[in-house]
Amino acid sequence: MKGFDARQFFAGFPPGRDWFYGVRTFGASMLALYIALIMEMPRPYWAMATVYIVSSPFVGATSSKALYRVLGTLAGASAAVLLVPIFVQTPLLLAVVVALWTGSLLFLSLHLRTANNYALMLAGYTMPMIALPAVDNPQAVFELAVSRSEEIFLGILCASVVGAMFWPRRLAPVFQGAVNKWFTEACTYSERFLARDIKSEEIAGLRNAMVGGFNSLEMMIGQLSHEGARKQTVRHARELRGRMIHLLPVIDALDDALWALERRSPTLWASLVPLLDDTRQWLASTAQDPQRAHWQRLHQALEQLQPDAARLDQRDDLLLSNALYRLGEWIDLWLDCRTLQQAIDRDDATPWQAVYRHWRLGRLSPFLDRGLMLYSVATTVLAIIVACGLWILTGWHDGASAVILAAVACSFFAAMDDPAPQIYRFFFWTLLSVVFASLYLFVVLPNLHDFAMLVLAFAVPFICVGTLTVQPKFFLGTLLTIVNTSSFISIQGAYDADFLNFINANLAGPAGLLFAFVWTLIMRPFGVELAARRMTRFSWRDIASLSETASLAEHRRQGVLMLDRLMQQLPRLTQTAQDTSVALREVRVALNLLDLLAWIPRSAVPCQPALRQVVAQVGDYFRACLKAGVRLPAPTGLLLTLDRTRRTLNAQAMGEEPARLHLLHALSGLRLALLPGVEIVSRDGELIEQPPQGLDGAPS
């Protein structure tokens, strides 16, 4: 018989810091409840529940959530006080006004991806929380708004003070850990391409992990300033994320160039292999230090291998030059990322100097699918109106709670592609909370005689459940259970419970959530597939639009939006079992087109018509994809146009070396992104295309 292994037995238990958080949050909630009872607030349980809503293991997250909850509560309460007396005599019109207010604030909140969106969303559904229960007594709406605000502010104050005083945790180490994890994955990803050891499943897994890590940093960066991080550190964090987003397309463009050179010119490939090996050594050594001296030696080696201008007329030498250019881009980008990581780790206040200075670099702007956003908001508005109509028709005295929770659920999950499963979980855990609250209210509380006994009765279950809220897989269920149980018990200064009243009042919430679930299933049955398809079409539309006249600043903004959309698109493609590399390839088409457009005005005048013809034909191809609704094979003749344009540049633009070199690299990158493996061959004296094995130009 094997001995008892204590370490294995406790392996599944939450760590000590999570238990500290559970105890701390429970203490803050009991403090809020005690003060609310002493002050004889009408709903002291709201102060208790608010503690759990705003609390977080991290000081910055708690502070930001507390601030935005204060702002949202004030805005929603003010709207209720203003609008209820005006529209209370026309219930259906009031329902429409409430729905439009919630929908408008929800729409604005969907434009933000940081913690400040919480203030707008909260303002949206706080208004019906105060307005709807006051329809029978509109004179009491001001008192209800004030008391609710006081209870919420008390809970916020207790959560913030206790969280800052007892076992506070900083978000900065967690942010640094997430950054370090991303670097580990990015290092392995880069090394596989440099070593030409590419396994599709491993690469796809690393790519998904990098995208997930990148997306998780946005919220954390927004909260760093709330815990006192230096402005320079926050600036470095934003700068780092702004460069992280470029790494995937830069590495994949390098892979295209290396793949083509390796297959077309083994001799030139052999001359590049030692430099790739040296680059791999530098990559591994940057984990401890950026190794600037080694970086400079790599650049010297790049310059030594660079073919002279006269040789760029040969396709093989152009492929080598393109590979060297893409390798140089990646080296500079990686050095910037590593130096920024070092500055963040050291909390360095000195100005940071970039070495990767691409014209496309710009401030990150979120891509927003406003069509889906409007549809999601419209379904929420209609849900509130229909729920209010059912409430009015049935005459259910406590039906306001059903409308309120339907509004909360639809708002909470409006940004999701498929919100129905989460709303169902909301319904399940809320229904379970009714059971827990009934046990407390009718079995436990009658046997308690003072506040100390109440604390003891709550301690074990509330601390255990509160501890589990730290873990992402338990967060939604445990938070809903603890918040709803606190609310449904409705603790007052004196015990007064009636079973029929309890059932009537507290089953309204689950009924509203069940309505929201069914409504969402009917109105939003599309899921992730629709969002992924729409993002693909947005990519085609943006590439097609590049053939239209625009300024350099507009092109820069469009490039950044496309990269941000890529970070949203890749996880959705993974969820629907689609190839993520195709989306990357289309973004590289766009980025190379943007480079062409940036350098065309600086090229020789005789070359400009041919270059603009390339842009026009690529735009026509993607317009055809949009019209057909599917990704079509690359058009016959596009490669010939690219090849003729390359020859025109070499023949006409010898005096425009900087522009010529950039244009040749953009043409080469565009050709490899659109038509990898396609070659021009001479047959009976005529130049024709030799297609690859794949119809769409993908390498086999």
C-alpha positions as CSV (number, residue, x, y, z in Angstrom):
1,M,0.0,0.0,0.0
2,K,1.4,3.4,-1.0
3,G,2.1,6.0,1.7
4,F,0.1,9.1,2.0
5,D,1.5,11.9,-0.3
6,A,0.5,15.2,1.3
7,R,1.9,17.2,-1.6
8,Q,-0.2,15.4,-4.2
9,F,-3.3,15.6,-1.9
10,F,-3.1,19.4,-1.6
11,A,-2.0,20.0,-5.2
12,G,-5.6,20.8,-6.3
13,F,-6.2,23.3,-3.5
14,P,-5.9,27.0,-4.1
15,P,-2.5,28.6,-3.1
16,G,-2.1,30.5,0.1
17,R,-2.4,33.9,-1.5
18,D,-5.8,33.0,-2.9
19,W,-7.0,32.1,0.6
20,F,-5.6,35.4,1.9
21,Y,-7.7,37.1,-0.7
22,G,-10.8,35.1,0.3
23,V,-10.4,36.1,3.9
24,R,-9.6,39.7,3.1
25,T,-12.7,40.1,0.8
26,F,-15.0,38.4,3.4
27,G,-13.7,40.7,6.1
28,A,-14.3,43.8,3.9
29,S,-17.8,42.6,3.1
30,M,-18.7,42.0,6.7
31,L,-17.3,45.5,7.6
32,A,-19.5,47.0,4.9
33,L,-22.5,45.1,6.1
34,Y,-21.9,46.1,9.7
35,I,-21.5,49.8,8.9
36,A,-24.6,49.7,6.7
37,L,-26.7,48.1,9.5
38,I,-25.4,50.7,12.0
39,M,-26.3,53.5,9.6
40,E,-29.7,51.8,9.1
41,M,-29.4,51.8,5.3
42,P,-32.5,50.4,3.6
43,R,-30.6,47.7,1.7
44,P,-27.4,46.9,3.7
45,Y,-26.9,43.7,1.7
46,W,-26.0,45.8,-1.4
47,A,-22.9,47.2,0.4
48,M,-21.9,43.6,1.1
49,A,-22.5,42.4,-2.4
50,T,-20.6,45.5,-3.9
51,V,-17.5,44.4,-2.0
52,Y,-17.3,41.2,-4.0
53,I,-18.2,42.9,-7.3
54,V,-15.4,45.5,-7.1
55,S,-12.7,43.4,-5.3
56,S,-9.8,41.9,-7.2
57,P,-6.6,40.2,-6.0
58,F,-4.7,43.2,-7.4
59,V,-4.6,46.8,-6.1
60,G,-4.7,48.4,-9.5
61,A,-7.7,46.3,-10.7
62,T,-9.6,47.0,-7.5
63,S,-8.9,50.8,-7.7
64,S,-9.9,51.1,-11.3
65,K,-13.1,49.0,-10.9
66,A,-14.0,51.1,-7.8
67,L,-13.5,54.4,-9.6
68,Y,-15.5,53.3,-12.7
69,R,-18.3,51.8,-10.5
70,V,-18.7,55.1,-8.7
71,L,-18.9,57.0,-12.0
72,G,-21.3,54.5,-13.6
73,T,-23.5,54.4,-10.5
74,L,-23.7,58.2,-10.4
75,A,-24.6,58.5,-14.1
76,G,-27.2,55.7,-14.0
77,A,-28.8,57.0,-10.8
78,S,-29.0,60.6,-12.1
79,A,-30.6,59.4,-15.3
80,A,-33.3,57.5,-13.3
81,V,-34.0,60.5,-11.2
82,L,-34.4,62.7,-14.3
83,L,-36.4,60.4,-16.5
84,V,-38.8,58.5,-14.2
85,P,-41.0,61.4,-13.2
86,I,-41.3,62.5,-16.9
87,F,-42.3,59.1,-18.4
88,V,-43.9,57.2,-15.4
89,Q,-47.4,57.9,-16.6
90,T,-46.7,56.1,-19.9
91,P,-45.2,52.7,-18.9
92,L,-44.5,51.5,-22.5
93,L,-42.8,54.8,-23.3
94,L,-40.7,54.5,-20.1
95,A,-39.7,51.0,-21.1
96,V,-38.5,52.3,-24.5
97,V,-36.6,55.2,-22.8
98,V,-34.9,52.8,-20.4
99,A,-34.0,50.4,-23.2
100,L,-32.6,53.2,-25.3
101,W,-30.5,54.5,-22.4
102,T,-29.1,51.1,-21.7
103,G,-28.5,50.4,-25.4
104,S,-26.8,53.7,-26.0
105,L,-24.4,53.4,-23.1
106,L,-23.7,49.8,-24.0
107,F,-22.9,50.8,-27.6
108,L,-20.4,53.4,-26.3
109,S,-18.8,50.9,-23.9
110,L,-18.2,48.4,-26.7
111,H,-15.9,51.0,-28.3
112,L,-13.5,50.6,-25.3
113,R,-11.4,47.5,-24.6
114,T,-9.9,48.6,-21.3
115,A,-11.4,48.8,-17.8
116,N,-13.0,52.2,-18.4
117,N,-15.7,50.5,-20.5
118,Y,-17.2,49.3,-17.2
119,A,-18.3,52.8,-16.2
120,L,-20.4,53.2,-19.4
121,M,-21.9,49.7,-19.2
122,L,-22.7,50.1,-15.5
123,A,-24.4,53.4,-16.1
124,G,-26.5,51.7,-18.8
125,Y,-28.0,49.0,-16.6
126,T,-27.9,50.9,-13.3
127,M,-30.6,53.2,-14.6
128,P,-33.2,50.4,-15.0
129,M,-32.1,49.0,-11.6
130,I,-33.3,52.2,-10.0
131,A,-36.0,53.3,-12.4
132,L,-38.1,50.1,-12.7
133,P,-38.7,49.4,-9.0
134,A,-39.9,53.0,-8.6
135,V,-42.6,52.9,-11.2
136,D,-45.3,52.2,-8.6
137,N,-44.0,55.1,-6.4
138,P,-42.2,57.6,-8.6
139,Q,-41.9,60.1,-5.7
140,A,-39.4,57.6,-4.1
141,V,-37.0,57.4,-7.0
142,F,-34.7,60.1,-5.6
143,E,-34.5,58.4,-2.2
144,L,-34.0,55.0,-3.9
145,A,-31.2,56.5,-6.1
146,V,-29.5,58.1,-3.1
147,S,-29.7,55.1,-0.8
148,R,-28.5,52.7,-3.5
149,S,-25.5,55.0,-4.3
150,E,-24.7,55.3,-0.6
151,E,-24.7,51.5,-0.2
152,I,-22.6,50.9,-3.3
153,F,-20.1,53.7,-2.3
154,L,-19.8,52.1,1.2
155,G,-19.0,48.7,-0.4
156,I,-16.5,50.3,-2.7
157,L,-14.8,52.2,0.2
158,C,-14.5,49.1,2.3
159,A,-13.2,47.0,-0.5
160,S,-10.6,49.6,-1.5
161,V,-9.3,50.3,2.0
162,V,-9.2,46.7,3.2
163,G,-7.6,45.6,-0.1
164,A,-4.9,48.2,0.2
165,M,-4.1,47.5,3.9
166,F,-4.1,43.7,4.1
167,W,-2.0,41.5,1.8
168,P,-2.1,43.9,-1.2
169,R,-0.8,42.4,-4.5
170,R,0.6,44.5,-7.3
171,L,-0.3,43.8,-10.9
172,A,3.1,44.8,-12.2
173,P,4.7,41.3,-11.4
174,V,1.8,39.6,-13.1
175,F,2.2,41.8,-16.1
176,Q,5.9,41.0,-16.3
177,G,5.1,37.3,-16.0
178,A,2.7,37.5,-18.9
179,V,5.3,39.4,-20.9
180,N,8.0,36.8,-20.1
181,K,5.7,34.0,-21.1
182,W,5.0,35.8,-24.4
183,F,8.8,36.1,-25.0
184,T,9.3,32.5,-24.3
185,E,6.7,31.5,-26.9
186,A,7.9,34.2,-29.4
187,C,11.5,33.0,-29.0
188,T,10.6,29.4,-29.8
189,Y,8.4,30.6,-32.7
190,S,11.2,32.6,-34.2
191,E,13.8,30.0,-33.6
192,R,11.8,27.4,-35.5
193,F,11.7,29.6,-38.6
194,L,15.3,30.5,-38.4
195,A,16.3,26.9,-38.0
196,R,13.9,25.9,-40.8
197,D,12.4,23.3,-38.3
198,I,8.8,24.1,-39.0
199,K,6.1,21.7,-37.8
200,S,2.6,23.1,-38.6
201,E,0.9,21.9,-35.4
202,E,3.6,23.3,-33.1
203,I,3.7,26.6,-35.0
204,A,-0.1,26.9,-34.9
205,G,0.0,26.3,-31.1
206,L,2.7,28.8,-30.5
207,R,1.0,31.4,-32.7
208,N,-2.3,31.0,-30.8
209,A,-0.5,31.3,-27.4
210,M,1.3,34.5,-28.6
211,V,-1.9,36.0,-29.7
212,G,-3.6,35.1,-26.5
213,G,-0.8,36.6,-24.4
214,F,-0.8,39.7,-26.5
215,N,-4.5,40.3,-26.1
216,S,-4.4,39.8,-22.3
217,L,-1.9,42.6,-21.9
218,E,-4.3,45.4,-23.0
219,M,-6.4,45.3,-19.9
220,M,-3.4,45.0,-17.6
221,I,-1.6,48.0,-19.1
222,G,-4.7,50.1,-18.6
223,Q,-4.7,49.2,-14.9
224,L,-1.0,49.7,-14.1
225,S,-1.4,53.5,-13.6
226,H,-4.1,52.8,-10.9
227,E,-1.5,51.2,-8.7
228,G,1.1,53.9,-8.9
229,A,3.3,52.6,-11.8
230,R,5.6,55.3,-13.3
231,K,4.3,57.0,-16.4
232,Q,7.5,56.0,-18.2
233,T,6.9,52.3,-17.3
234,V,3.3,52.5,-18.6
235,R,4.6,54.2,-21.8
236,H,7.2,51.4,-22.2
237,A,4.4,48.8,-21.8
238,R,2.3,50.4,-24.5
239,E,5.4,50.8,-26.7
240,L,6.2,47.1,-26.2
241,R,2.7,46.0,-27.1
242,G,2.8,48.2,-30.2
243,R,5.8,46.3,-31.4
244,M,4.6,42.9,-30.3
245,I,1.7,43.2,-32.8
246,H,4.2,43.5,-35.7
247,L,6.2,40.4,-34.8
248,L,4.0,37.7,-36.4
249,P,3.7,39.3,-39.8
250,V,7.4,40.2,-39.8
251,I,8.4,36.6,-38.9
252,D,6.1,35.1,-41.5
253,A,7.4,37.5,-44.2
254,L,10.9,36.3,-43.3
255,D,9.7,32.7,-43.6
256,D,8.3,33.4,-47.1
257,A,11.7,35.0,-48.2
258,L,13.8,32.1,-46.7
259,W,11.4,29.5,-48.2
260,A,11.7,31.0,-51.7
261,L,15.5,31.4,-51.5
262,E,16.1,27.9,-50.2
263,R,14.2,26.3,-53.1
264,R,15.3,28.6,-55.9
265,S,19.0,29.2,-55.2
266,P,20.8,26.6,-53.1
267,T,24.1,28.4,-53.6
268,L,22.9,31.8,-52.2
269,W,21.0,29.9,-49.5
270,A,24.2,28.3,-48.4
271,S,25.9,31.7,-48.0
272,L,23.0,32.8,-45.7
273,V,22.9,29.7,-43.4
274,P,25.9,30.8,-41.2
275,L,24.2,34.2,-40.6
276,L,21.0,32.4,-39.6
277,D,22.9,30.2,-37.2
278,D,24.6,33.3,-35.7
279,T,21.2,35.0,-35.4
280,R,19.8,32.0,-33.6
281,Q,22.7,32.2,-31.1
282,W,21.9,35.9,-30.6
283,L,18.2,35.1,-30.1
284,A,19.0,32.7,-27.3
285,S,21.4,35.1,-25.6
286,T,18.9,38.0,-25.5
287,A,17.0,36.3,-22.7
288,Q,19.6,37.7,-20.2
289,D,20.7,40.8,-22.1
290,P,19.8,42.5,-25.4
291,Q,23.4,41.9,-26.6
292,R,23.7,45.2,-28.6
293,A,27.3,44.4,-29.7
294,H,26.2,41.1,-31.2
295,W,23.3,42.9,-32.9
296,Q,25.7,45.3,-34.5
297,R,27.8,42.4,-35.8
298,L,24.7,40.8,-37.3
299,H,24.0,44.1,-39.2
300,Q,27.5,44.2,-40.5
301,A,27.1,40.6,-41.8
302,L,23.8,41.6,-43.4
303,E,25.6,44.5,-45.2
304,Q,28.4,42.2,-46.4
305,L,25.9,39.7,-48.0
306,Q,23.7,42.4,-49.6
307,P,24.0,42.2,-53.4
308,D,25.0,45.4,-55.2
309,A,22.5,47.4,-57.2
310,A,23.5,45.9,-60.5
311,R,22.8,42.4,-59.4
312,L,19.2,43.1,-58.2
313,D,18.0,42.5,-61.8
314,Q,18.5,38.8,-61.2
315,R,15.6,37.1,-59.4
316,D,17.9,35.0,-57.3
317,D,19.9,38.0,-56.0
318,L,16.6,39.9,-55.4
319,L,15.4,36.9,-53.3
320,L,18.6,37.1,-51.3
321,S,18.3,40.9,-50.8
322,N,14.6,40.4,-49.7
323,A,15.6,37.7,-47.2
324,L,18.3,40.0,-45.8
325,Y,15.9,42.9,-45.5
326,R,13.3,40.8,-43.8
327,L,15.9,39.3,-41.4
328,G,17.1,42.8,-40.6
329,E,13.6,43.9,-39.8
330,W,13.1,41.0,-37.5
331,I,16.5,41.6,-35.7
332,D,15.7,45.2,-35.1
333,L,12.1,44.5,-34.0
334,W,13.3,41.8,-31.6
335,L,16.0,44.1,-30.1
336,D,13.4,46.8,-29.5
337,C,11.1,44.2,-27.7
338,R,13.9,43.0,-25.5
339,T,15.2,46.5,-24.5
340,L,11.6,47.5,-23.7
341,Q,11.2,44.4,-21.6
342,Q,14.4,45.2,-19.7
343,A,13.3,48.8,-19.2
344,I,9.9,47.5,-17.7
345,D,11.6,44.9,-15.5
346,R,14.0,47.5,-14.1
347,D,11.4,50.3,-13.9
348,D,13.8,52.4,-15.9
349,A,12.8,56.1,-16.1
350,T,15.4,57.0,-18.8
351,P,14.1,57.7,-22.3
352,W,14.1,54.6,-24.5
353,Q,15.6,54.6,-28.0
354,A,14.1,52.6,-30.8
355,V,16.1,50.9,-33.6
356,Y,13.1,49.5,-35.5
357,R,11.7,52.7,-37.2
358,H,9.2,51.5,-39.8
359,W,6.9,54.1,-41.3
360,R,3.9,51.8,-40.6
361,L,4.5,52.0,-36.8
362,G,1.6,54.0,-35.3
363,R,-0.5,54.2,-32.2
364,L,-2.6,51.1,-31.8
365,S,-6.2,51.6,-32.6
366,P,-8.9,49.0,-31.9
367,F,-10.7,47.4,-34.9
368,L,-14.4,47.6,-34.3
369,D,-17.1,45.7,-36.2
370,R,-19.8,48.3,-35.7
371,G,-22.3,46.3,-37.7
372,L,-22.2,43.4,-35.2
373,M,-22.0,45.9,-32.3
374,L,-25.2,47.7,-33.5
375,Y,-27.0,44.4,-34.0
376,S,-26.0,43.2,-30.5
377,V,-27.1,46.5,-29.0
378,A,-30.4,46.4,-30.9
379,T,-31.2,42.9,-29.6
380,T,-30.5,44.1,-26.1
381,V,-32.8,47.1,-26.5
382,L,-35.5,44.9,-28.0
383,A,-35.1,42.4,-25.2
384,I,-35.6,45.1,-22.5
385,I,-38.7,46.4,-24.3
386,V,-40.2,42.9,-24.8
387,A,-39.4,42.0,-21.1
388,C,-41.1,45.2,-19.9
389,G,-44.1,44.4,-22.1
390,L,-44.5,41.0,-20.6
391,W,-44.1,42.4,-17.1
392,I,-46.8,45.0,-17.8
393,L,-49.2,42.4,-19.4
394,T,-48.8,39.8,-16.6
395,G,-49.0,42.5,-13.8
396,W,-46.3,40.6,-11.9
397,H,-45.5,42.8,-8.8
398,D,-41.9,41.8,-8.7
399,G,-41.4,41.5,-12.5
400,A,-39.0,44.5,-12.4
401,S,-36.3,42.1,-11.2
402,A,-36.8,40.0,-14.2
403,V,-36.3,42.9,-16.6
404,I,-33.3,44.2,-14.6
405,L,-31.4,40.9,-14.7
406,A,-32.3,40.4,-18.4
407,A,-30.8,43.8,-19.1
408,V,-27.7,43.0,-17.0
409,A,-27.1,39.7,-18.7
410,C,-27.6,41.0,-22.3
411,S,-25.2,43.9,-21.5
412,F,-22.5,41.8,-19.8
413,F,-22.1,39.5,-22.7
414,A,-23.0,41.7,-25.6
415,A,-19.3,41.8,-26.8
416,M,-19.2,38.0,-27.1
417,D,-19.7,36.2,-30.4
418,D,-21.9,33.6,-28.8
419,P,-23.3,34.9,-25.5
420,A,-26.1,32.3,-25.0
421,P,-23.9,29.7,-23.1
422,Q,-22.7,32.4,-20.7
423,I,-26.2,33.7,-20.1
424,Y,-27.3,30.1,-19.4
425,R,-24.5,29.9,-16.8
426,F,-25.7,33.2,-15.3
427,F,-29.2,31.7,-15.1
428,F,-27.9,28.4,-13.5
429,W,-25.8,30.0,-10.8
430,T,-28.5,32.6,-10.0
431,L,-31.0,29.8,-9.6
432,L,-28.6,28.0,-7.3
433,S,-28.1,31.2,-5.3
434,V,-31.9,31.2,-4.7
435,V,-31.6,27.8,-3.1
436,F,-28.6,28.8,-1.0
437,A,-30.3,32.0,0.1
438,S,-33.4,30.1,1.1
439,L,-31.4,27.8,3.3
440,Y,-29.7,30.7,5.0
441,L,-32.9,32.7,5.4
442,F,-35.2,30.0,6.7
443,V,-32.8,27.5,8.4
444,V,-29.7,29.4,9.6
445,L,-30.7,33.0,10.3
446,P,-33.6,32.2,12.6
447,N,-31.1,30.7,15.0
448,L,-28.7,33.7,15.1
449,H,-29.1,36.5,17.6
450,D,-26.2,38.9,17.0
451,F,-23.8,40.1,14.3
452,A,-20.9,38.0,15.5
453,M,-23.0,34.8,15.0
454,L,-24.0,36.1,11.6
455,V,-20.3,36.5,10.7
456,L,-19.5,32.9,11.9
457,A,-22.4,31.5,9.9
458,F,-21.2,33.2,6.7
459,A,-17.5,32.7,7.2
460,V,-16.7,29.2,5.9
461,P,-18.9,29.1,2.7
462,F,-18.2,32.7,1.8
463,I,-14.4,32.5,2.3
464,C,-14.2,29.2,0.3
465,V,-16.3,30.5,-2.5
466,G,-14.6,33.9,-2.5
467,T,-11.2,32.2,-2.7
468,L,-12.3,30.3,-5.9
469,T,-13.2,33.6,-7.6
470,V,-9.5,34.2,-8.2
471,Q,-9.3,31.2,-10.6
472,P,-10.5,32.1,-14.1
473,K,-12.3,28.7,-14.6
474,F,-14.4,29.3,-11.5
475,F,-14.7,33.1,-11.6
476,L,-18.2,33.6,-13.2
477,G,-20.0,30.9,-11.3
478,T,-18.5,31.7,-7.9
479,L,-18.9,35.4,-8.2
480,L,-22.5,35.1,-9.3
481,T,-23.2,32.7,-6.4
482,I,-21.7,34.9,-3.7
483,V,-23.2,38.2,-5.0
484,N,-26.7,36.8,-5.7
485,T,-26.8,34.9,-2.4
486,S,-25.9,38.1,-0.5
487,S,-28.6,40.0,-2.4
488,F,-31.3,37.3,-2.1
489,I,-30.9,36.9,1.6
490,S,-31.8,40.6,1.9
491,I,-30.3,41.0,5.4
492,Q,-32.0,43.8,7.4
493,G,-31.6,45.2,10.9
494,A,-34.4,42.9,12.1
495,Y,-35.3,39.4,10.9
496,D,-38.5,39.4,8.8
497,A,-38.9,36.6,6.3
498,D,-42.0,35.2,4.5
499,F,-41.5,32.2,2.2
500,L,-44.1,33.2,-0.4
501,N,-42.7,36.7,-0.7
502,F,-39.2,35.3,-0.9
503,I,-40.1,32.9,-3.7
504,N,-42.1,35.6,-5.6
505,A,-39.4,38.2,-5.4
506,N,-36.3,36.0,-6.0
507,L,-37.6,33.8,-8.8
508,A,-38.1,36.9,-10.9
509,G,-34.4,37.2,-11.4
510,P,-33.9,33.7,-12.8
511,A,-37.0,34.1,-14.9
512,G,-35.5,37.2,-16.5
513,L,-32.3,35.4,-17.2
514,L,-34.1,32.5,-18.7
515,F,-35.9,34.9,-21.0
516,A,-32.6,36.5,-21.9
517,F,-31.1,33.1,-22.7
518,V,-34.0,32.1,-25.0
519,W,-34.1,35.6,-26.6
520,T,-30.3,35.4,-27.3
521,L,-30.7,31.9,-28.8
522,I,-33.3,33.2,-31.2
523,M,-31.8,36.6,-32.0
524,R,-28.1,35.7,-32.0
525,P,-27.7,32.1,-33.3
526,F,-24.6,32.9,-35.5
527,G,-21.7,32.3,-33.1
528,V,-18.0,32.6,-33.9
529,E,-18.3,31.6,-37.5
530,L,-20.1,34.8,-38.5
531,A,-17.5,37.0,-36.8
532,A,-14.6,35.1,-38.4
533,R,-16.3,35.4,-41.9
534,R,-16.9,39.1,-41.4
535,M,-13.3,39.8,-40.4
536,T,-12.1,38.0,-43.5
537,R,-14.3,40.1,-45.7
538,F,-13.1,43.3,-43.8
539,S,-9.6,42.3,-44.7
540,W,-10.5,41.9,-48.4
541,R,-12.4,45.2,-48.4
542,D,-9.4,47.0,-46.8
543,I,-7.0,45.6,-49.3
544,A,-9.3,46.5,-52.2
545,S,-9.6,50.1,-50.8
546,L,-5.8,50.6,-50.9
547,S,-6.1,51.2,-54.6
548,E,-8.0,54.4,-53.8
549,T,-6.4,57.7,-53.1
550,A,-5.5,58.3,-49.4
551,S,-2.8,60.1,-47.4
552,L,0.2,58.5,-45.7
553,A,-1.4,59.0,-42.3
554,E,-4.6,57.3,-43.4
555,H,-2.5,54.3,-44.7
556,R,-0.6,54.1,-41.4
557,R,-3.9,54.0,-39.5
558,Q,-5.4,51.4,-41.8
559,G,-2.3,49.2,-41.4
560,V,-2.5,49.4,-37.6
561,L,-6.3,48.6,-37.7
562,M,-5.6,45.5,-39.9
563,L,-3.0,44.3,-37.4
564,D,-5.4,44.7,-34.5
565,R,-8.1,42.9,-36.5
566,L,-5.7,40.1,-37.1
567,M,-5.2,39.6,-33.3
568,Q,-8.9,39.3,-33.0
569,Q,-9.4,37.1,-36.1
570,L,-6.7,34.4,-35.3
571,P,-8.4,33.1,-32.1
572,R,-11.7,32.9,-34.0
573,L,-10.2,31.0,-36.9
574,T,-8.7,28.6,-34.3
575,Q,-12.1,28.1,-32.7
576,T,-13.6,27.3,-36.0
577,A,-10.7,24.9,-37.0
578,Q,-9.6,27.2,-39.9
579,D,-6.1,27.8,-41.1
580,T,-4.7,30.9,-39.4
581,S,-1.8,31.2,-41.8
582,V,-4.2,32.4,-44.6
583,A,-5.2,35.4,-42.6
584,L,-1.6,36.2,-41.9
585,R,-0.8,36.0,-45.6
586,E,-3.6,38.4,-46.5
587,V,-2.3,40.9,-43.9
588,R,1.2,40.6,-45.4
589,V,-0.4,41.4,-48.8
590,A,-1.8,44.6,-47.3
591,L,1.4,45.6,-45.6
592,N,3.4,45.1,-48.8
593,L,0.9,47.1,-50.7
594,L,1.1,49.9,-48.1
595,D,4.9,49.9,-48.6
596,L,4.5,50.2,-52.3
597,L,2.1,53.1,-51.9
598,A,4.5,54.9,-49.5
599,W,7.4,54.7,-51.9
600,I,5.7,55.2,-55.3
601,P,5.8,59.0,-55.1
602,R,9.6,58.8,-54.5
603,S,10.3,56.5,-57.5
604,A,11.3,57.5,-61.0
605,V,8.3,58.9,-63.0
606,P,8.5,56.2,-65.8
607,C,8.1,53.4,-63.1
608,Q,5.0,54.9,-61.4
609,P,2.4,53.7,-64.0
610,A,3.6,50.1,-63.7
611,L,3.6,50.2,-59.9
612,R,0.1,51.7,-59.8
613,Q,-1.0,48.9,-62.1
614,V,0.2,46.4,-59.6
615,V,-1.8,48.1,-56.8
616,A,-4.9,48.3,-59.1
617,Q,-4.7,44.6,-60.1
618,V,-4.3,43.4,-56.5
619,G,-7.3,45.6,-55.5
620,D,-9.4,44.2,-58.4
621,Y,-8.5,40.6,-57.2
622,F,-9.8,41.2,-53.7
623,R,-12.9,43.0,-55.1
624,A,-13.6,39.9,-57.0
625,C,-13.3,37.8,-53.8
626,L,-15.7,40.2,-52.1
627,K,-18.2,39.9,-55.0
628,A,-17.9,36.1,-55.1
629,G,-18.1,35.7,-51.3
630,V,-15.2,33.2,-51.3
631,R,-11.4,33.3,-51.5
632,L,-10.7,32.9,-55.2
633,P,-7.4,31.6,-56.7
634,A,-4.9,34.3,-57.4
635,P,-5.6,35.8,-60.9
636,T,-3.7,34.7,-64.0
637,G,-1.4,37.4,-65.1
638,L,-0.8,39.1,-61.8
639,L,2.6,37.5,-61.5
640,L,3.5,38.6,-65.0
641,T,2.6,42.2,-64.0
642,L,4.7,41.9,-60.9
643,D,7.7,40.6,-62.9
644,R,7.4,43.3,-65.6
645,T,7.2,45.9,-62.9
646,R,10.4,44.6,-61.3
647,R,12.2,44.7,-64.7
648,T,10.9,48.2,-65.3
649,L,12.3,49.3,-61.9
650,N,15.7,47.8,-62.7
651,A,15.8,49.4,-66.1
652,Q,14.5,52.8,-65.4
653,A,15.2,53.6,-61.7
654,M,19.0,53.2,-61.3
655,G,19.3,56.7,-60.0
656,E,16.6,56.2,-57.3
657,E,18.4,53.6,-55.2
658,P,16.6,54.0,-51.8
659,A,13.2,54.1,-53.3
660,R,14.1,51.4,-55.8
661,L,15.4,49.0,-53.1
662,H,12.3,49.5,-50.9
663,L,10.0,49.0,-53.9
664,L,11.8,45.9,-55.0
665,H,11.5,44.4,-51.6
666,A,7.8,45.3,-51.4
667,L,7.2,43.7,-54.8
668,S,9.0,40.6,-53.8
669,G,7.1,40.4,-50.5
670,L,3.8,41.0,-52.3
671,R,4.6,38.2,-54.8
672,L,5.5,35.7,-52.1
673,A,2.5,36.6,-50.0
674,L,0.1,36.3,-53.0
675,L,1.6,33.6,-55.1
676,P,4.2,31.6,-53.1
677,G,5.9,29.0,-55.3
678,V,4.7,30.5,-58.6
679,E,7.5,31.1,-61.1
680,I,7.9,32.7,-64.5
681,V,9.3,30.2,-67.1
682,S,10.1,30.7,-70.8
683,R,8.2,28.4,-73.2
684,D,8.6,28.8,-76.9
685,G,10.1,32.2,-76.3
686,E,7.1,33.4,-74.3
687,L,7.0,34.2,-70.6
688,I,4.3,32.3,-68.8
689,E,3.3,31.3,-65.3
690,Q,4.2,28.0,-63.8
691,P,1.7,27.5,-61.0
692,P,2.5,25.8,-57.7
693,Q,0.9,22.6,-56.5
694,G,-1.8,24.4,-54.6
695,L,-4.5,26.2,-56.5
696,D,-4.4,29.2,-54.2
697,G,-0.7,29.6,-54.3
698,A,0.0,28.1,-50.9
699,P,3.2,26.1,-50.7
700,S,2.8,22.3,-50.4
